[in-house]
Amino acid sequence: MPQGTIKKLTEKGFGFIEGERGDIFFHHSSVEGVPYDDLREGQSVEYSEGAGPKGPRAENVKVLE
């Protein structure tokens, strides 16, 4: 699975991960194991790449310890 760092979080329930191939969008519904509100910018995560209506997006986002 690709890994990256949370680059930006919004109050609207989505954010961006700085990944191995550039920045990738993620939605709060794609976060696993922790509530979206517990995420912090700079945290390391792993994810799978999927396709959203506006382009690539991260799915199955999990915080790495």
mmCIF file of the N, C-alpha and C atoms, coordinates in Angstrom:
data_MODEL
# 
_entry.id   MODEL 
# 
loop_
_atom_site.group_PDB 
_atom_site.id 
_atom_site.type_symbol 
_atom_site.label_atom_id 
_atom_site.label_alt_id 
_atom_site.label_comp_id 
_atom_site.label_asym_id 
_atom_site.label_entity_id 
_atom_site.label_seq_id 
_atom_site.pdbx_PDB_ins_code 
_atom_site.Cartn_x 
_atom_site.Cartn_y 
_atom_site.Cartn_z 
_atom_site.occupancy 
_atom_site.B_iso_or_equiv 
_atom_site.pdbx_formal_charge 
_atom_site.auth_seq_id 
_atom_site.auth_comp_id 
_atom_site.auth_asym_id 
_atom_site.auth_atom_id 
_atom_site.pdbx_PDB_model_num 
ATOM 1   N N  . MET A 1 1  ? 0.846   -1.190 0.000   1.00 0.00 ? 1  MET A N  1 
ATOM 2   C CA . MET A 1 1  ? 0.000   0.000  0.000   1.00 0.00 ? 1  MET A CA 1 
ATOM 3   C C  . MET A 1 1  ? 0.890   1.251  0.000   1.00 0.00 ? 1  MET A C  1 
ATOM 4   N N  . PRO A 1 2  ? 0.489   2.269  -0.750  1.00 0.00 ? 2  PRO A N  1 
ATOM 5   C CA . PRO A 1 2  ? 1.244   3.520  -0.729  1.00 0.00 ? 2  PRO A CA 1 
ATOM 6   C C  . PRO A 1 2  ? 1.165   4.170  0.647   1.00 0.00 ? 2  PRO A C  1 
ATOM 7   N N  . GLN A 1 3  ? 2.180   4.945  0.968   1.00 0.00 ? 3  GLN A N  1 
ATOM 8   C CA . GLN A 1 3  ? 2.210   5.675  2.232   1.00 0.00 ? 3  GLN A CA 1 
ATOM 9   C C  . GLN A 1 3  ? 2.416   7.152  1.947   1.00 0.00 ? 3  GLN A C  1 
ATOM 10  N N  . GLY A 1 4  ? 2.001   7.976  2.891   1.00 0.00 ? 4  GLY A N  1 
ATOM 11  C CA . GLY A 1 4  ? 2.170   9.410  2.745   1.00 0.00 ? 4  GLY A CA 1 
ATOM 12  C C  . GLY A 1 4  ? 1.945   10.113 4.065   1.00 0.00 ? 4  GLY A C  1 
ATOM 13  N N  . THR A 1 5  ? 1.876   11.431 3.992   1.00 0.00 ? 5  THR A N  1 
ATOM 14  C CA . THR A 1 5  ? 1.697   12.276 5.167   1.00 0.00 ? 5  THR A CA 1 
ATOM 15  C C  . THR A 1 5  ? 0.489   13.168 4.936   1.00 0.00 ? 5  THR A C  1 
ATOM 16  N N  . ILE A 1 6  ? -0.339  13.313 5.967   1.00 0.00 ? 6  ILE A N  1 
ATOM 17  C CA . ILE A 1 6  ? -1.493  14.205 5.842   1.00 0.00 ? 6  ILE A CA 1 
ATOM 18  C C  . ILE A 1 6  ? -0.966  15.626 5.684   1.00 0.00 ? 6  ILE A C  1 
ATOM 19  N N  . LYS A 1 7  ? -1.319  16.236 4.559   1.00 0.00 ? 7  LYS A N  1 
ATOM 20  C CA . LYS A 1 7  ? -0.826  17.570 4.234   1.00 0.00 ? 7  LYS A CA 1 
ATOM 21  C C  . LYS A 1 7  ? -1.803  18.655 4.672   1.00 0.00 ? 7  LYS A C  1 
ATOM 22  N N  . LYS A 1 8  ? -3.100  18.398 4.457   1.00 0.00 ? 8  LYS A N  1 
ATOM 23  C CA . LYS A 1 8  ? -4.116  19.404 4.775   1.00 0.00 ? 8  LYS A CA 1 
ATOM 24  C C  . LYS A 1 8  ? -5.411  18.723 5.158   1.00 0.00 ? 8  LYS A C  1 
ATOM 25  N N  . LEU A 1 9  ? -6.066  19.262 6.200   1.00 0.00 ? 9  LEU A N  1 
ATOM 26  C CA . LEU A 1 9  ? -7.390  18.809 6.626   1.00 0.00 ? 9  LEU A CA 1 
ATOM 27  C C  . LEU A 1 9  ? -8.333  19.999 6.584   1.00 0.00 ? 9  LEU A C  1 
ATOM 28  N N  . THR A 1 10 ? -9.591  19.758 6.241   1.00 0.00 ? 10 THR A N  1 
ATOM 29  C CA . THR A 1 10 ? -10.582 20.837 6.210   1.00 0.00 ? 10 THR A CA 1 
ATOM 30  C C  . THR A 1 10 ? -11.705 20.549 7.195   1.00 0.00 ? 10 THR A C  1 
ATOM 31  N N  . GLU A 1 11 ? -12.429 21.580 7.542   1.00 0.00 ? 11 GLU A N  1 
ATOM 32  C CA . GLU A 1 11 ? -13.596 21.424 8.416   1.00 0.00 ? 11 GLU A CA 1 
ATOM 33  C C  . GLU A 1 11 ? -14.773 20.809 7.672   1.00 0.00 ? 11 GLU A C  1 
ATOM 34  N N  . LYS A 1 12 ? -14.666 20.713 6.354   1.00 0.00 ? 12 LYS A N  1 
ATOM 35  C CA . LYS A 1 12 ? -15.744 20.154 5.534   1.00 0.00 ? 12 LYS A CA 1 
ATOM 36  C C  . LYS A 1 12 ? -15.679 18.637 5.430   1.00 0.00 ? 12 LYS A C  1 
ATOM 37  N N  . GLY A 1 13 ? -14.660 18.018 6.068   1.00 0.00 ? 13 GLY A N  1 
ATOM 38  C CA . GLY A 1 13 ? -14.607 16.558 6.085   1.00 0.00 ? 13 GLY A CA 1 
ATOM 39  C C  . GLY A 1 13 ? -13.782 15.919 4.986   1.00 0.00 ? 13 GLY A C  1 
ATOM 40  N N  . PHE A 1 14 ? -12.840 16.651 4.452   1.00 0.00 ? 14 PHE A N  1 
ATOM 41  C CA . PHE A 1 14 ? -11.924 16.051 3.488   1.00 0.00 ? 14 PHE A CA 1 
ATOM 42  C C  . PHE A 1 14 ? -10.530 16.625 3.685   1.00 0.00 ? 14 PHE A C  1 
ATOM 43  N N  . GLY A 1 15 ? -9.561  16.016 3.030   1.00 0.00 ? 15 GLY A N  1 
ATOM 44  C CA . GLY A 1 15 ? -8.197  16.488 3.156   1.00 0.00 ? 15 GLY A CA 1 
ATOM 45  C C  . GLY A 1 15 ? -7.345  15.996 2.003   1.00 0.00 ? 15 GLY A C  1 
ATOM 46  N N  . PHE A 1 16 ? -6.047  16.233 2.143   1.00 0.00 ? 16 PHE A N  1 
ATOM 47  C CA . PHE A 1 16 ? -5.091  15.830 1.122   1.00 0.00 ? 16 PHE A CA 1 
ATOM 48  C C  . PHE A 1 16 ? -3.898  15.152 1.773   1.00 0.00 ? 16 PHE A C  1 
ATOM 49  N N  . ILE A 1 17 ? -3.419  14.122 1.122   1.00 0.00 ? 17 ILE A N  1 
ATOM 50  C CA . ILE A 1 17 ? -2.247  13.378 1.566   1.00 0.00 ? 17 ILE A CA 1 
ATOM 51  C C  . ILE A 1 17 ? -1.117  13.668 0.595   1.00 0.00 ? 17 ILE A C  1 
ATOM 52  N N  . GLU A 1 18 ? 0.057   13.981 1.124   1.00 0.00 ? 18 GLU A N  1 
ATOM 53  C CA . GLU A 1 18 ? 1.248   14.109 0.296   1.00 0.00 ? 18 GLU A CA 1 
ATOM 54  C C  . GLU A 1 18 ? 1.782   12.702 0.117   1.00 0.00 ? 18 GLU A C  1 
ATOM 55  N N  . GLY A 1 19 ? 1.537   12.132 -1.051  1.00 0.00 ? 19 GLY A N  1 
ATOM 56  C CA . GLY A 1 19 ? 1.865   10.739 -1.305  1.00 0.00 ? 19 GLY A CA 1 
ATOM 57  C C  . GLY A 1 19 ? 3.109   10.553 -2.138  1.00 0.00 ? 19 GLY A C  1 
ATOM 58  N N  . GLU A 1 20 ? 3.360   9.314  -2.496  1.00 0.00 ? 20 GLU A N  1 
ATOM 59  C CA . GLU A 1 20 ? 4.549   8.954  -3.251  1.00 0.00 ? 20 GLU A CA 1 
ATOM 60  C C  . GLU A 1 20 ? 4.536   9.544  -4.658  1.00 0.00 ? 20 GLU A C  1 
ATOM 61  N N  . ARG A 1 21 ? 3.336   9.779  -5.199  1.00 0.00 ? 21 ARG A N  1 
ATOM 62  C CA . ARG A 1 21 ? 3.224   10.325 -6.559  1.00 0.00 ? 21 ARG A CA 1 
ATOM 63  C C  . ARG A 1 21 ? 2.518   11.673 -6.575  1.00 0.00 ? 21 ARG A C  1 
ATOM 64  N N  . GLY A 1 22 ? 2.695   12.444 -5.529  1.00 0.00 ? 22 GLY A N  1 
ATOM 65  C CA . GLY A 1 22 ? 2.061   13.761 -5.445  1.00 0.00 ? 22 GLY A CA 1 
ATOM 66  C C  . GLY A 1 22 ? 0.900   13.762 -4.466  1.00 0.00 ? 22 GLY A C  1 
ATOM 67  N N  . ASP A 1 23 ? 0.200   14.878 -4.402  1.00 0.00 ? 23 ASP A N  1 
ATOM 68  C CA . ASP A 1 23 ? -0.915  15.028 -3.466  1.00 0.00 ? 23 ASP A CA 1 
ATOM 69  C C  . ASP A 1 23 ? -2.139  14.272 -3.972  1.00 0.00 ? 23 ASP A C  1 
ATOM 70  N N  . ILE A 1 24 ? -2.869  13.685 -3.011  1.00 0.00 ? 24 ILE A N  1 
ATOM 71  C CA . ILE A 1 24 ? -4.066  12.931 -3.353  1.00 0.00 ? 24 ILE A CA 1 
ATOM 72  C C  . ILE A 1 24 ? -5.173  13.275 -2.350  1.00 0.00 ? 24 ILE A C  1 
ATOM 73  N N  . PHE A 1 25 ? -6.372  13.459 -2.860  1.00 0.00 ? 25 PHE A N  1 
ATOM 74  C CA . PHE A 1 25 ? -7.560  13.803 -2.087  1.00 0.00 ? 25 PHE A CA 1 
ATOM 75  C C  . PHE A 1 25 ? -8.045  12.607 -1.275  1.00 0.00 ? 25 PHE A C  1 
ATOM 76  N N  . PHE A 1 26 ? -8.626  12.861 -0.089  1.00 0.00 ? 26 PHE A N  1 
ATOM 77  C CA . PHE A 1 26 ? -9.368  11.811 0.623   1.00 0.00 ? 26 PHE A CA 1 
ATOM 78  C C  . PHE A 1 26 ? -10.569 12.417 1.326   1.00 0.00 ? 26 PHE A C  1 
ATOM 79  N N  . HIS A 1 27 ? -11.614 11.617 1.459   1.00 0.00 ? 27 HIS A N  1 
ATOM 80  C CA . HIS A 1 27 ? -12.865 12.006 2.112   1.00 0.00 ? 27 HIS A CA 1 
ATOM 81  C C  . HIS A 1 27 ? -12.915 11.347 3.482   1.00 0.00 ? 27 HIS A C  1 
ATOM 82  N N  . HIS A 1 28 ? -13.588 11.971 4.430   1.00 0.00 ? 28 HIS A N  1 
ATOM 83  C CA . HIS A 1 28 ? -13.657 11.419 5.792   1.00 0.00 ? 28 HIS A CA 1 
ATOM 84  C C  . HIS A 1 28 ? -14.210 9.997  5.821   1.00 0.00 ? 28 HIS A C  1 
ATOM 85  N N  . SER A 1 29 ? -15.055 9.637  4.873   1.00 0.00 ? 29 SER A N  1 
ATOM 86  C CA . SER A 1 29 ? -15.631 8.293  4.857   1.00 0.00 ? 29 SER A CA 1 
ATOM 87  C C  . SER A 1 29 ? -14.598 7.219  4.484   1.00 0.00 ? 29 SER A C  1 
ATOM 88  N N  . SER A 1 30 ? -13.422 7.640  4.017   1.00 0.00 ? 30 SER A N  1 
ATOM 89  C CA . SER A 1 30 ? -12.368 6.693  3.640   1.00 0.00 ? 30 SER A CA 1 
ATOM 90  C C  . SER A 1 30 ? -11.406 6.394  4.783   1.00 0.00 ? 30 SER A C  1 
ATOM 91  N N  . VAL A 1 31 ? -11.577 7.072  5.906   1.00 0.00 ? 31 VAL A N  1 
ATOM 92  C CA . VAL A 1 31 ? -10.673 6.888  7.054   1.00 0.00 ? 31 VAL A CA 1 
ATOM 93  C C  . VAL A 1 31 ? -11.110 5.668  7.854   1.00 0.00 ? 31 VAL A C  1 
ATOM 94  N N  . GLU A 1 32 ? -10.149 4.815  8.200   1.00 0.00 ? 32 GLU A N  1 
ATOM 95  C CA . GLU A 1 32 ? -10.436 3.601  8.968   1.00 0.00 ? 32 GLU A CA 1 
ATOM 96  C C  . GLU A 1 32 ? -9.679  3.613  10.288  1.00 0.00 ? 32 GLU A C  1 
ATOM 97  N N  . GLY A 1 33 ? -10.325 3.134  11.335  1.00 0.00 ? 33 GLY A N  1 
ATOM 98  C CA . GLY A 1 33 ? -9.664  2.931  12.616  1.00 0.00 ? 33 GLY A CA 1 
ATOM 99  C C  . GLY A 1 33 ? -9.711  4.094  13.579  1.00 0.00 ? 33 GLY A C  1 
ATOM 100 N N  . VAL A 1 34 ? -9.868  5.311  13.097  1.00 0.00 ? 34 VAL A N  1 
ATOM 101 C CA . VAL A 1 34 ? -9.958  6.494  13.963  1.00 0.00 ? 34 VAL A CA 1 
ATOM 102 C C  . VAL A 1 34 ? -10.983 7.456  13.373  1.00 0.00 ? 34 VAL A C  1 
ATOM 103 N N  . PRO A 1 35 ? -11.619 8.274  14.213  1.00 0.00 ? 35 PRO A N  1 
ATOM 104 C CA . PRO A 1 35 ? -12.541 9.289  13.679  1.00 0.00 ? 35 PRO A CA 1 
ATOM 105 C C  . PRO A 1 35 ? -11.758 10.359 12.901  1.00 0.00 ? 35 PRO A C  1 
ATOM 106 N N  . TYR A 1 36 ? -12.381 10.933 11.897  1.00 0.00 ? 36 TYR A N  1 
ATOM 107 C CA . TYR A 1 36 ? -11.750 11.991 11.102  1.00 0.00 ? 36 TYR A CA 1 
ATOM 108 C C  . TYR A 1 36 ? -11.245 13.115 12.007  1.00 0.00 ? 36 TYR A C  1 
ATOM 109 N N  . ASP A 1 37 ? -12.022 13.471 13.031  1.00 0.00 ? 37 ASP A N  1 
ATOM 110 C CA . ASP A 1 37 ? -11.650 14.578 13.919  1.00 0.00 ? 37 ASP A CA 1 
ATOM 111 C C  . ASP A 1 37 ? -10.373 14.315 14.709  1.00 0.00 ? 37 ASP A C  1 
ATOM 112 N N  . ASP A 1 38 ? -9.932  13.062 14.796  1.00 0.00 ? 38 ASP A N  1 
ATOM 113 C CA . ASP A 1 38 ? -8.691  12.734 15.507  1.00 0.00 ? 38 ASP A CA 1 
ATOM 114 C C  . ASP A 1 38 ? -7.456  12.824 14.615  1.00 0.00 ? 38 ASP A C  1 
ATOM 115 N N  . LEU A 1 39 ? -7.643  13.023 13.324  1.00 0.00 ? 39 LEU A N  1 
ATOM 116 C CA . LEU A 1 39 ? -6.503  13.147 12.410  1.00 0.00 ? 39 LEU A CA 1 
ATOM 117 C C  . LEU A 1 39 ? -5.825  14.492 12.598  1.00 0.00 ? 39 LEU A C  1 
ATOM 118 N N  . ARG A 1 40 ? -4.518  14.517 12.358  1.00 0.00 ? 40 ARG A N  1 
ATOM 119 C CA . ARG A 1 40 ? -3.737  15.740 12.462  1.00 0.00 ? 40 ARG A CA 1 
ATOM 120 C C  . ARG A 1 40 ? -2.816  15.859 11.255  1.00 0.00 ? 40 ARG A C  1 
ATOM 121 N N  . GLU A 1 41 ? -2.602  17.077 10.808  1.00 0.00 ? 41 GLU A N  1 
ATOM 122 C CA . GLU A 1 41 ? -1.662  17.310 9.721   1.00 0.00 ? 41 GLU A CA 1 
ATOM 123 C C  . GLU A 1 41 ? -0.276  16.844 10.167  1.00 0.00 ? 41 GLU A C  1 
ATOM 124 N N  . GLY A 1 42 ? 0.438   16.201 9.267   1.00 0.00 ? 42 GLY A N  1 
ATOM 125 C CA . GLY A 1 42 ? 1.771   15.687 9.572   1.00 0.00 ? 42 GLY A CA 1 
ATOM 126 C C  . GLY A 1 42 ? 1.784   14.214 9.957   1.00 0.00 ? 42 GLY A C  1 
ATOM 127 N N  . GLN A 1 43 ? 0.615   13.616 10.207  1.00 0.00 ? 43 GLN A N  1 
ATOM 128 C CA . GLN A 1 43 ? 0.558   12.195 10.545  1.00 0.00 ? 43 GLN A CA 1 
ATOM 129 C C  . GLN A 1 43 ? 0.877   11.345 9.322   1.00 0.00 ? 43 GLN A C  1 
ATOM 130 N N  . SER A 1 44 ? 1.558   10.231 9.565   1.00 0.00 ? 44 SER A N  1 
ATOM 131 C CA . SER A 1 44 ? 1.844   9.275  8.493   1.00 0.00 ? 44 SER A CA 1 
ATOM 132 C C  . SER A 1 44 ? 0.663   8.337  8.332   1.00 0.00 ? 44 SER A C  1 
ATOM 133 N N  . VAL A 1 45 ? 0.315   8.053  7.082   1.00 0.00 ? 45 VAL A N  1 
ATOM 134 C CA . VAL A 1 45 ? -0.810  7.177  6.778   1.00 0.00 ? 45 VAL A CA 1 
ATOM 135 C C  . VAL A 1 45 ? -0.449  6.245  5.627   1.00 0.00 ? 45 VAL A C  1 
ATOM 136 N N  . GLU A 1 46 ? -1.218  5.176  5.526   1.00 0.00 ? 46 GLU A N  1 
ATOM 137 C CA . GLU A 1 46 ? -1.156  4.330  4.338   1.00 0.00 ? 46 GLU A CA 1 
ATOM 138 C C  . GLU A 1 46 ? -2.562  4.311  3.751   1.00 0.00 ? 46 GLU A C  1 
ATOM 139 N N  . TYR A 1 47 ? -2.646  4.021  2.455   1.00 0.00 ? 47 TYR A N  1 
ATOM 140 C CA . TYR A 1 47 ? -3.925  4.100  1.768   1.00 0.00 ? 47 TYR A CA 1 
ATOM 141 C C  . TYR A 1 47 ? -3.868  3.289  0.487   1.00 0.00 ? 47 TYR A C  1 
ATOM 142 N N  . SER A 1 48 ? -5.018  3.070  -0.083  1.00 0.00 ? 48 SER A N  1 
ATOM 143 C CA . SER A 1 48 ? -5.059  2.481  -1.419  1.00 0.00 ? 48 SER A CA 1 
ATOM 144 C C  . SER A 1 48 ? -5.577  3.568  -2.357  1.00 0.00 ? 48 SER A C  1 
ATOM 145 N N  . GLU A 1 49 ? -5.186  3.476  -3.615  1.00 0.00 ? 49 GLU A N  1 
ATOM 146 C CA . GLU A 1 49 ? -5.596  4.482  -4.583  1.00 0.00 ? 49 GLU A CA 1 
ATOM 147 C C  . GLU A 1 49 ? -6.875  4.049  -5.286  1.00 0.00 ? 49 GLU A C  1 
ATOM 148 N N  . GLY A 1 50 ? -7.803  4.972  -5.390  1.00 0.00 ? 50 GLY A N  1 
ATOM 149 C CA . GLY A 1 50 ? -9.059  4.706  -6.077  1.00 0.00 ? 50 GLY A CA 1 
ATOM 150 C C  . GLY A 1 50 ? -9.377  5.858  -7.010  1.00 0.00 ? 50 GLY A C  1 
ATOM 151 N N  . ALA A 1 51 ? -10.534 5.788  -7.626  1.00 0.00 ? 51 ALA A N  1 
ATOM 152 C CA . ALA A 1 51 ? -10.970 6.831  -8.553  1.00 0.00 ? 51 ALA A CA 1 
ATOM 153 C C  . ALA A 1 51 ? -12.249 7.463  -8.038  1.00 0.00 ? 51 ALA A C  1 
ATOM 154 N N  . GLY A 1 52 ? -12.247 8.775  -7.943  1.00 0.00 ? 52 GLY A N  1 
ATOM 155 C CA . GLY A 1 52 ? -13.433 9.509  -7.530  1.00 0.00 ? 52 GLY A CA 1 
ATOM 156 C C  . GLY A 1 52 ? -14.021 10.247 -8.713  1.00 0.00 ? 52 GLY A C  1 
ATOM 157 N N  . PRO A 1 53 ? -15.115 10.966 -8.501  1.00 0.00 ? 53 PRO A N  1 
ATOM 158 C CA . PRO A 1 53 ? -15.763 11.679 -9.599  1.00 0.00 ? 53 PRO A CA 1 
ATOM 159 C C  . PRO A 1 53 ? -14.905 12.779 -10.213 1.00 0.00 ? 53 PRO A C  1 
ATOM 160 N N  . LYS A 1 54 ? -13.930 13.294 -9.444  1.00 0.00 ? 54 LYS A N  1 
ATOM 161 C CA . LYS A 1 54 ? -13.076 14.374 -9.946  1.00 0.00 ? 54 LYS A CA 1 
ATOM 162 C C  . LYS A 1 54 ? -11.633 13.936 -10.144 1.00 0.00 ? 54 LYS A C  1 
ATOM 163 N N  . GLY A 1 55 ? -11.370 12.645 -10.098 1.00 0.00 ? 55 GLY A N  1 
ATOM 164 C CA . GLY A 1 55 ? -10.004 12.162 -10.297 1.00 0.00 ? 55 GLY A CA 1 
ATOM 165 C C  . GLY A 1 55 ? -9.580  11.196 -9.212  1.00 0.00 ? 55 GLY A C  1 
ATOM 166 N N  . PRO A 1 56 ? -8.275  10.962 -9.091  1.00 0.00 ? 56 PRO A N  1 
ATOM 167 C CA . PRO A 1 56 ? -7.783  9.996  -8.115  1.00 0.00 ? 56 PRO A CA 1 
ATOM 168 C C  . PRO A 1 56 ? -8.109  10.414 -6.684  1.00 0.00 ? 56 PRO A C  1 
ATOM 169 N N  . ARG A 1 57 ? -8.326  9.416  -5.832  1.00 0.00 ? 57 ARG A N  1 
ATOM 170 C CA . ARG A 1 57 ? -8.533  9.699  -4.405  1.00 0.00 ? 57 ARG A CA 1 
ATOM 171 C C  . ARG A 1 57 ? -7.994  8.551  -3.578  1.00 0.00 ? 57 ARG A C  1 
ATOM 172 N N  . ALA A 1 58 ? -7.677  8.857  -2.334  1.00 0.00 ? 58 ALA A N  1 
ATOM 173 C CA . ALA A 1 58 ? -7.189  7.843  -1.407  1.00 0.00 ? 58 ALA A CA 1 
ATOM 174 C C  . ALA A 1 58 ? -8.382  7.160  -0.752  1.00 0.00 ? 58 ALA A C  1 
ATOM 175 N N  . GLU A 1 59 ? -8.297  5.848  -0.625  1.00 0.00 ? 59 GLU A N  1 
ATOM 176 C CA . GLU A 1 59 ? -9.318  5.059  0.050   1.00 0.00 ? 59 GLU A CA 1 
ATOM 177 C C  . GLU A 1 59 ? -8.643  4.202  1.114   1.00 0.00 ? 59 GLU A C  1 
ATOM 178 N N  . ASN A 1 60 ? -9.398  3.681  2.050   1.00 0.00 ? 60 ASN A N  1 
ATOM 179 C CA . ASN A 1 60 ? -8.871  2.815  3.114   1.00 0.00 ? 60 ASN A CA 1 
ATOM 180 C C  . ASN A 1 60 ? -7.685  3.474  3.824   1.00 0.00 ? 60 ASN A C  1 
ATOM 181 N N  . VAL A 1 61 ? -7.858  4.736  4.198   1.00 0.00 ? 61 VAL A N  1 
ATOM 182 C CA . VAL A 1 61 ? -6.804  5.508  4.845   1.00 0.00 ? 61 VAL A CA 1 
ATOM 183 C C  . VAL A 1 61 ? -6.640  5.053  6.289   1.00 0.00 ? 61 VAL A C  1 
ATOM 184 N N  . LYS A 1 62 ? -5.421  4.649  6.648   1.00 0.00 ? 62 LYS A N  1 
ATOM 185 C CA . LYS A 1 62 ? -5.119  4.169  8.002   1.00 0.00 ? 62 LYS A CA 1 
ATOM 186 C C  . LYS A 1 62 ? -3.902  4.907  8.537   1.00 0.00 ? 62 LYS A C  1 
ATOM 187 N N  . VAL A 1 63 ? -3.992  5.363  9.797   1.00 0.00 ? 63 VAL A N  1 
ATOM 188 C CA . VAL A 1 63 ? -2.880  6.041  10.442  1.00 0.00 ? 63 VAL A CA 1 
ATOM 189 C C  . VAL A 1 63 ? -1.816  5.000  10.792  1.00 0.00 ? 63 VAL A C  1 
ATOM 190 N N  . LEU A 1 64 ? -0.553  5.337  10.517  1.00 0.00 ? 64 LEU A N  1 
ATOM 191 C CA . LEU A 1 64 ? 0.564   4.475  10.892  1.00 0.00 ? 64 LEU A CA 1 
ATOM 192 C C  . LEU A 1 64 ? 1.072   4.899  12.252  1.00 0.00 ? 64 LEU A C  1 
ATOM 193 N N  . GLU A 1 65 ? 1.459   3.957  13.074  1.00 0.00 ? 65 GLU A N  1 
ATOM 194 C CA . GLU A 1 65 ? 1.930   4.291  14.421  1.00 0.00 ? 65 GLU A CA 1 
ATOM 195 C C  . GLU A 1 65 ? 3.424   4.387  14.453  1.00 0.00 ? 65 GLU A C  1 
# 
